[in-house]
Structures are given as structure tokens and as C-alpha cells.
Amino acid sequence: MVNLLHNGSEPVTSLKKKEHMMETFGLMKELGSFLKGVGRMFYVVDPQETSFGDSKDVPEYFRNAWPYFLLFMLMENIILWIDRKPIYRLNDTVTSLSHGLIQHSGKLLFRGAESCAYFYIYERFRLINLPWELPITWYLAAIGVDFCYYWVHRACHEVHILWAQHQVHHSSEEFNIAVGLRQSVLQGWCGFIFYLPLAFVIPPAHFITHQQFNLLYQVWIHTETVTTLGPLEYIFNTPQHHRVHHGSNIYCLDKNYGGVLIVWDRLFGTFAREKKDEEIIYGLVYNQPSFNPLHLQTFYTEYVMGKFHKMKAAIFFGPSWEPGKPRLGLDEDKVKVTAREKYNVKLPFWCNAYLLVHFCVVVYGFQELAARHMGLNPLTVFGFVIYIIVSLTAIGMLFDNRPLACVFELLRCMLLVTAIQRMTFDGIHNSVLLATEAFFTLSGLFWFLQSVKVLQITLKTKKD
């Protein structure tokens, strides 16, 4: 029997086959894109697909990798749960992710300004013209960026004023993938000068590409769920090597600076193996208990500047330096960190749920800002970045159960409600704005009642 015709020409069965093939092709394409995204986390990429002649064509690999970060964190928690080990703590995880948001919010303000010197040197003083499309250029850039990162990282540990920024990354008492995103807002400015020698040879597009891949690789090595990678431990930086780097034990200090390759540490005498008979204690030698990201971003800089007024040379030597001692101090003078109780404030379930929801709203706001910031006035971008930092600070204060946290949160909620009523948000549907306004109005009302003690809700705190 003849098939019915579609539009008088093509059989319906033939059309359905084509639609099915298109759906299958679309799914395969999406799967391929997903696998490439996963590969980028391990520096497994195609040089031809990731080589660009113009730096403006380089994708935002790191910013676009957030779904993979979340996926890896989910997988890590599942493995920890199966192994009956403690999973992520909400307060510490949100604090780590808050630092990542603050860092990338800063990048929206800088708009790549930290790379201007690199562009300037390459355009005027480059020694050779490496063709951007050749694989050798790609590989030289990969090795060159990783070599320079080793010295950036080493300097951030061995120069006190640089450590004041990098210590943010080490401030967590946990060691998990979320900690890999805990960075200082000024980290890019602290290290850019160490990459400038590459500008005499490596095209800017390759530099920007590999700087992102280098950092992507370093995220997943923040985990205790991977014990060893066998022979790869001799060449690559791995979770085992990086656990040592994050330890505050004496043998862990100032060790394993490598980004992707561990060979630099082996060559320059900064390599240390993980000791199986000694528990690694994570966090700073002198811990500063807090879940407030703004405090963690700034407190050590204040300390270093105070030390600078007393001893001018203190900012250029290591954190453990004392007058008359070696540049990095003596091991016998350093604090012997042993097992210690982790800082943890226990909040009611409703409060943790509230903070998680509001943190997700901040993440959504950041994504919207990141997508539109190039078309916005720099002053407008600055205002929204400040609001993001204020929001994350308020969330951190509530996690710390600070006395004035509820008042600060009330002001934050009312500030956003006022902004929605007074400003124009092009590209955002009115229903979204209306829902956001209602949500923050109710949130503000709740914290107003809490502030004036009408609800008489107290947050009971104890150390875990």
C-alpha cells in the first residue's frame, strides 16, 4: 500500500527517518562536545582545534567549565559516600565557590588588562614569528606556560606579599575539588610578570589558551579519592603530589609547586613524597577560622602590611623568615602542626537551605553579568561586581553566625529590591524580575523580623 505523502511529495516514513537521524546526529554531537569538555579538564585536547591566530577567538574555556566542576564535585561526593567518608560540608564548599566567583568577577572588571604587558612585548619585541597553526607552537606554549607557572607558584609561597594573596587558596581545612576553585581576586596580577618572558616567542592566543588549560588541569587534582596514578606520578602533578603541597605539616611546606608537570619540582629540588605514616593536616599553619570570603581575601594582607611597617624586608622574604635567619626561615622555628579540630558552625537546616538558595541566585546573577558585561558600562559592571561580593560576604557572615549578619543580609536584600525597581534590565524577562523582587522582599522581611527579635529565632552554634 502506498505511503501517505507529506506536502504532496515526500513519504511520511522517509521524513520520520530523517528526523530520527537528525536527532541521533544531534545527540552524538552533544555527547562529543561533552567528552571534549571533560578532556579539557585533563589537558586532553586536539592542538588543531585549540590553536588560534587571534587572541579574541580564544574561548572562555575556564568560565565555561563550571558545569564540569560541579559534575566532578558530585562524583567525588558519591565516591566519598560509597567509601563511608565525610562528604563536603556546605559552609566550606560555598566559601570555596564564593572565592571562585569573586576571582572571576574581578576578571570582568579587569577585562584582560593583566595581559596587556604580554601583548605589548609580543607586538614590539618578539624575537621570532612562530606560525600559530603549527603543532610545535602549541606544544612549546604548553611547556612554556607550565614552566613559568612553577615559578609563579613558587614565588607566591616564598615571597610574603605574594603569599598574602595566595594563602586564600590554602585557607580551607578540607581538600576537595571545590578547594581548587578557591583563589584570590588579585592572583592574576601577582603572577603575570613571570609569564612575560614567553611574550618574546609565544603568540598571545596560545599563551591565553594554555594558561586556561593549565588551570583547568589543576582543579581535579584537589582530591583525596584518587590515591595514586602509578608511573604517571613521575611526570605529572597528581592528587598525591598536590595533597603534600596543601599540607601544613613541616615536610609539606614549600613543596610540589608544579602545575601540570611535577618534573620541575624534581629538577629544582622542591619535590616531596607523600608520607603514608603521617596524616596531612590541611589549612594554614596559623588558621583564621571564618567562612567570610571577604575576610579571608584581606586579613593576611593587613597582617603583612603591619609587618612591613616594622621590618621593611619582611614582604620580600618567606612567611617564616626572621631577622638573621635564612630567606625561608628554619624548620626548627616553624610551628609543628598536628591534628586539630576543624572550624565548623552548626546552623539549623532552614538557615542552610536559605543560604544555599541565595548562593544559587548569586551564581545565576554572575552568569548573566558574565554574558553581558562587554556591552555594559564599566561603572555598571563595577556596581554589580560589588553587589556580588557583598552578597557572598553576607552569606559568609551568616555561616559564621556573626552578631550583625542578619542586619547586613536585610540591607543586601533591600538593596537588590530597590535596584530592580529603579533600574532597567534589558534582556531579562519581566516575570523573572518580578519573581526575584518578591523573593528578596520576603527574605528582607524575614531578616527584619529577626533583627528586631519578633521571631525570636536564634542560631545555635557549636564546634564540630
C-alpha positions, -999 to +999 in steps of 0.1 A: +000+000+000+014+034-009+025+056+020+007+089+025+026+118+012+038+148+032+033+181+015+024+161-017+059+149-023+079+131+005+066+099+022+059+103+059+081+073+068+111+088+049+106+121+068+105+103+101+137+085+093+153+118+085+141+133+118+153+103+137+187+106+120+189+143+128+180+136+165+207+109+166+232+132+150+223+160+175+228+136+204+261+124+191+272+160+186+262+169+222+280+138+235+311+147+215+310+182+229+306+169+265+335+145+261+357+173+248+348+194+278+358+165+301+390+161+282+399+197+287+399+191+324+428+167+319+446+187+292+435+161+267+427+183+237+433+185+200+461+210+192+445+219+158+411+226+174+427+247+202+451+268+181+440+303+173+456+331+153+438+359+172+435+361+210+399+374+206+390+340+191+401+320+222+370+307+240+365+312+277+374+276+285+377+281+323+345+301+327+326+276+305+339+247+326+317+253+356+292+225+347+322+201+347+334+214+380+300+207+395+299+173+379+333+163+393+323+175+427+291+154+425+312+124+415+337+130+443+309+131+469+294+099+456+328+081+459+332+096+494+297+084+504+304+049+490+337+047+509+318+059+541+340+090+544+328+125+552+313+143+522+315+180+515+305+205+542+281+231+529+297+261+546+332+253+534+321+244+499+301+276+494+331+295+507+354+279+482+330+285+453+325+321+466+362+327+462+360+314+426+331+338+419+350+367+434+380+360+413+361+358+381+340+388+390+373+407+392+383+395+358+351+410+345+364+444+358+399+439+346+387+427+312+421+411+305+441+441+315+467+419+332+477+406+298+483+440+283+520+439+290+523+405+273+506+419+241+528+449+242+561+429+244+550+404+217+539+431+192+571+452+196+599+429+208+592+393+198+624+375+187+608+351+162+575+346+144+562+312+153+533+302+129+503+299+151+489+269+132+519+247+136+517+219+163+552+228+175+540+262+186+511+247+205+535+223+224+561+250+231+533+272+246+521+243+268+555+236+282+565+273+285+533+282+304+537+253+328+574+262+334+565+298+341+536+286+364+561+267+385+580+299+392+548+319+397+536+294+422+569+291+440+572+329+443+537+330+458+548+308+486+583+322+491+576+360+489+555+372+518+535+399+499+526+373+472+517+347+498+493+372+513+472+367+482+479+330+475+471+320+511+434+323+501+438+291+481+452+273+512+427+286+537+404+256+537+408+228+562+394+204+535+410+191+504+385+185+476+377+197+441+358+227+454+390+239+470+406+240+436+383+270+428+393+289+460+415+317+446+425+353+454+409+381+434+444+395+428+461+362+419+463+370+382+481+403+390+505+387+413+519+363+387+516+380+353+552+393+354+566+357+355+549+349+322+563+379+303+595+362+290+572+339+269+560+371+251+593+372+232+584+339+215+549+326+221+519+342+203+493+357+228+465+335+216+485+304+225+495+319+259+459+327+268+447+292+257+473+272+276+471+294+307+434+283+309+442+246+302+469+247+329+445+260+355+417+236+344+440+206+349+449+218+384+412+218+396+407+180+396+439+172+414+424+186+446+410+153+458+417+125+483+396+100+464+425+093+440+453+076+458+479+071+430+483+072+393+512+048+391+540+056+367+524+089+358+534+101+392+570+105+379+560+131+352+527+147+361+513+166+390+488+143+406+464+144+436+490+125+456+516+152+449+492+181+454+480+167+488+515+173+500+515+208+486+484+217+506+496+202+539+507+224+568+529+196+581+566+206+583+576+183+555+548+196+532+558+233+534+572+249+502+570+217+482+554+204+449+548+237+431+542+222+397+510+229+377+507+201+351+542+186+353+559+176+385+593+173+367+601+210+376+600+202+413+622+172+408+647+193+388+648+223+412+647+204+445+612+212+457+597+178+454+584+158+484+567+124+485+535+118+505+543+101+538+518+072+543+525+071+581+517+108+588+483+124+584+483+155+563+467+185+580+452+209+556+447+246+560+471+274+571+497+270+597+480+298+616+444+292+608+420+320+605+386+304+612+359+320+590+335+313+562+335+350+552+353+352+518+360+389+520+377+385+553+398+356+540+407+376+510+420+405+530+431+396+566+466+384+557+474+414+535+466+436+566+490+414+586+518+416+561+515+454+557+517+457+595+548+436+595+562+457+567+560+488+588+581+471+614+605+453+591+607+465+555+624+434+542+596+411+556+574+414+525+602+401+502+612+370+522+593+339+531+564+339+556+586+322+582+615+345+579+630+362+609+659+387+610+693+369+609+677+337+596+676+321+560+652+336+535+626+309+541+633+305+578+644+275+597+624+243+601+631+242+638+615+276+642+583+267+623+551+256+641+547+219+643+511+215+631+493+184+644+458+170+642+434+198+651+396+203+653+381+218+621+362+250+624+326+244+618+295+264+628+263+243+631+232+261+618+196+250+616+185+232+584+163+261+574+192+285+575+215+263+555+187+258+529+182+296+528+219+303+523+222+276+496+192+291+476+206+326+478+240+314+468+225+298+437+208+331+429+241+349+432+256+323+408+228+330+383+234+367+386+271+362+380+264+341+348+241+368+335+267+395+342+294+375+326+273+370+294+265+407+291+294+426+307+312+436+275+281+455+264+277+473+297+291+505+310+322+497+332+307+516+361+276+494+359+297+463+358+316+476+388+284+481+407+271+446+401+305+431+410+304+450+443+269+436+449+281+401+442+309+405+467+285+420+492+262+391+488+289+364+492+301+383+523+266+383+538+263+346+532+297+340+548+288+361+578+256+341+583+276+308+580+299+323+608+268+333+627+282+368+632+262+391+655+252+417+628+248+392+600+210+394+599+211+432+596+237+430+568+215+405+550+184+427+554+203+456+538+215+434+510+180+421+501+165+457+502+193+469+480+185+445+453+148+452+455+155+489+451+178+482+421+150+461+404+125+489+409+148+518+398+169+502+370+163+488+336+174+452+330+174+446+292+172+410+281+157+397+314+121+388+313+097+408+335+084+376+351+120+368+363+124+403+377+090+402+394+098+368+410+132+380+421+117+411+436+091+391+456+117+366+467+141+392+481+113+413+496+101+382+516+137+374+525+143+410+537+111+409+557+122+377+574+155+392+584+139+424+596+117+404+620+148+385+630+167+418+636+141+432+658+137+399+676+100+395+667+105+359+656+129+351+684+149+327+662+185+321+674+212+302+655+228+278+679+265+274+674+289+247+683+322+235+671+320+202+653 
